[in-house]
Amino acid sequence: MSLVKPLALVTGASRGIGAAIAEKLASHGFHVLINYVSNEAKAIEVVNTIIAAGGSAEPLRFDVTSEAEIATAFEFISKKTQTTGAALEVLVNNAGISEDGLILRLKKESLDRTLQTNLVSAILTCKEAARLMMKNRKGSIIQISSVVGEMGNAGQVAYSAAKAGMIGLTKSLAKELASRHIRVNAVTPGYIQTDMTNALNETQKTAIIEGIPLGYLGEGQDVANLVAFLALPESRYITGQVIGINGGLYI
Ligand SMILES: NC(=O)c1ccc[n+]([C@@H]2O[C@H](COP(=O)([O-])OP(=O)(O)OC[C@H]3O[C@@H](n4cnc5c(N)ncnc54)[C@H](OP(=O)(O)O)[C@@H]3O)[C@@H](O)[C@H]2O)c1
């Protein structure tokens, strides 16, 4: 058995769903690259939690909206694969923002930021990761989309368009990369308790919970369990799929 741990890159892993995914992947034996943009202290906290649990991780800062920073980050990853012999086996495109508002109030800057952070970034990281994974003829790419990319939501035109775009990306890329044994899947979380949903007030949360058949909000851990399954060989025959994790909110 090789002692070299395969690499997994999780974007936006300093908090919320990304942090839970990073910890879960580390528990399955990956060396996890913890991407963040501004919250260095939180990213280091995630790294320390993983190391304390016997896993392996390191922080990797880059802004997913910057093509140049993505390129630099992947140069670093490429060098790491050459010096350690470890392959990049997993990419999780999780970094995201939501800026809500009705379309008549939508500002072009907000639209650009939302599409760049949630969608364009994912396409660019997929391009870089595919280059590395194709050499090894092995890999799993997982996009963290959203239930609103499937069912729509008033006040989230830009965000749901970006998340629906991730689904198109997933299906096309799965077809492009299947012959190289690289799988590409998307997960579509419903409402998960993180900083993103903490912005909702209690009245909004109560209304949302009333619409969820299971009757409660999900946790980062719920999404992490699904992502880990998609990252591991147990899911080897699953590609190009969009898997909901939403408590029954959208069936
Ligand atoms: N929470 C939900 O209910 C829910 C539901 C469906 C889908 N999602 C999706 O799940 C993903 C994670 O959501 P979350 O709720 O865990 O979000 P969150 O708690 O707000 O965390 C967002 C993460 O993204 C990172 N990030 C933001 N902009 C970035 C950039 N330009 N470059 C690199 N990293 C960036 C943040 O880094 P810093 O800490 O450095 O700022 C942070 O790690 C998002 O894509 C979101 O759209 C969430």
The ligand as an SDF file (V2000), in Angstrom:
LIG
                    3D

 48 52  0  0  0  0  0  0  0  0999 V2000
  -25.7230   26.8280    2.9510 N   0  0  0  0  0  0  0  0  0  0  0  0
  -26.6680   26.4130    2.1370 C   0  0  0  0  0  0  0  0  0  0  0  0
  -27.8410   26.2840    2.5090 O   0  0  0  0  0  0  0  0  0  0  0  0
  -26.3460   26.0480    0.7150 C   0  0  0  0  0  0  0  0  0  0  0  0
  -27.3460   25.4610   -0.0660 C   0  0  0  0  0  0  0  0  0  0  0  0
  -27.0610   25.1050   -1.3750 C   0  0  0  0  0  0  0  0  0  0  0  0
  -25.8090   25.3160   -1.8980 C   0  0  0  0  0  0  0  0  0  0  0  0
  -24.8520   25.9100   -1.1200 N   0  0  0  0  0  0  0  0  0  0  0  0
  -23.5400   26.1160   -1.7350 C   0  0  0  0  0  0  0  0  0  0  0  0
  -22.5620   25.4450   -0.9680 O   0  0  0  0  0  0  0  0  0  0  0  0
  -21.3200   26.1480   -1.0320 C   0  0  0  0  0  0  0  0  0  0  0  0
  -20.8280   26.4460    0.3730 C   0  0  0  0  0  0  0  0  0  0  0  0
  -21.8130   27.2220    1.0380 O   0  0  0  0  0  0  0  0  0  0  0  0
  -21.6920   27.6160    2.5890 P   0  0  0  0  0  0  0  0  0  0  0  0
  -23.0750   27.8390    3.0450 O   0  0  0  0  0  0  0  0  0  0  0  0
  -20.8070   26.6600    3.2990 O   0  0  0  0  0  0  0  0  0  0  0  0
  -20.9800   29.0430    2.4300 O   0  0  0  0  0  0  0  0  0  0  0  0
  -20.2130   29.9410    3.5170 P   0  0  0  0  0  0  0  0  0  0  0  0
  -20.3620   29.3980    4.9020 O   0  0  0  0  0  0  0  0  0  0  0  0
  -20.6360   31.3400    3.2300 O   0  0  0  0  0  0  0  0  0  0  0  0
  -18.6610   29.7570    3.0800 O   0  0  0  0  0  0  0  0  0  0  0  0
  -18.2510   30.1970    1.8310 C   0  0  0  0  0  0  0  0  0  0  0  0
  -16.8380   29.6860    1.5490 C   0  0  0  0  0  0  0  0  0  0  0  0
  -16.4820   30.1140    0.2180 O   0  0  0  0  0  0  0  0  0  0  0  0
  -15.2360   30.8140    0.2910 C   0  0  0  0  0  0  0  0  0  0  0  0
  -15.1900   31.8250   -0.7640 N   0  0  0  0  0  0  0  0  0  0  0  0
  -16.0800   32.8120   -1.0330 C   0  0  0  0  0  0  0  0  0  0  0  0
  -15.6480   33.5610   -2.0760 N   0  0  0  0  0  0  0  0  0  0  0  0
  -14.4450   33.0170   -2.4580 C   0  0  0  0  0  0  0  0  0  0  0  0
  -13.5140   33.3470   -3.4550 C   0  0  0  0  0  0  0  0  0  0  0  0
  -13.6900   34.3990   -4.2740 N   0  0  0  0  0  0  0  0  0  0  0  0
  -12.3930   32.5820   -3.5730 N   0  0  0  0  0  0  0  0  0  0  0  0
  -12.1890   31.5190   -2.7430 C   0  0  0  0  0  0  0  0  0  0  0  0
  -13.0390   31.1740   -1.7650 N   0  0  0  0  0  0  0  0  0  0  0  0
  -14.1710   31.9200   -1.6290 C   0  0  0  0  0  0  0  0  0  0  0  0
  -15.1950   31.4190    1.6910 C   0  0  0  0  0  0  0  0  0  0  0  0
  -13.8450   31.7210    2.0390 O   0  0  0  0  0  0  0  0  0  0  0  0
  -13.4800   32.8100    3.2070 P   0  0  0  0  0  0  0  0  0  0  0  0
  -13.8330   32.1360    4.5180 O   0  0  0  0  0  0  0  0  0  0  0  0
  -12.0390   33.0660    3.0320 O   0  0  0  0  0  0  0  0  0  0  0  0
  -14.3520   34.0040    2.9530 O   0  0  0  0  0  0  0  0  0  0  0  0
  -15.8020   30.2610    2.4970 C   0  0  0  0  0  0  0  0  0  0  0  0
  -14.8290   29.2760    2.7360 O   0  0  0  0  0  0  0  0  0  0  0  0
  -21.6030   27.4040   -1.8730 C   0  0  0  0  0  0  0  0  0  0  0  0
  -21.2300   27.1810   -3.2000 O   0  0  0  0  0  0  0  0  0  0  0  0
  -23.1090   27.5670   -1.7590 C   0  0  0  0  0  0  0  0  0  0  0  0
  -23.6350   28.2640   -2.8520 O   0  0  0  0  0  0  0  0  0  0  0  0
  -25.0820   26.2750    0.1690 C   0  0  0  0  0  0  0  0  0  0  0  0
  1  2  1  0
  2  3  2  0
  2  4  1  0
  4  5  1  0
  4 48  2  0
  5  6  2  0
  6  7  1  0
  7  8  2  0
  8  9  1  0
  8 48  1  0
  9 10  1  0
  9 46  1  0
 10 11  1  0
 11 12  1  0
 11 44  1  0
 12 13  1  0
 13 14  1  0
 14 15  2  0
 14 16  1  0
 14 17  1  0
 17 18  1  0
 18 19  2  0
 18 20  1  0
 18 21  1  0
 21 22  1  0
 22 23  1  0
 23 24  1  0
 23 42  1  0
 24 25  1  0
 25 26  1  0
 25 36  1  0
 26 27  1  0
 26 35  1  0
 27 28  2  0
 28 29  1  0
 29 30  1  0
 29 35  2  0
 30 31  1  0
 30 32  2  0
 32 33  1  0
 33 34  2  0
 34 35  1  0
 36 37  1  0
 36 42  1  0
 37 38  1  0
 38 39  2  0
 38 40  1  0
 38 41  1  0
 42 43  1  0
 44 45  1  0
 44 46  1  0
 46 47  1  0
M  CHG  2   8   1  16  -1
M  END
$$$$
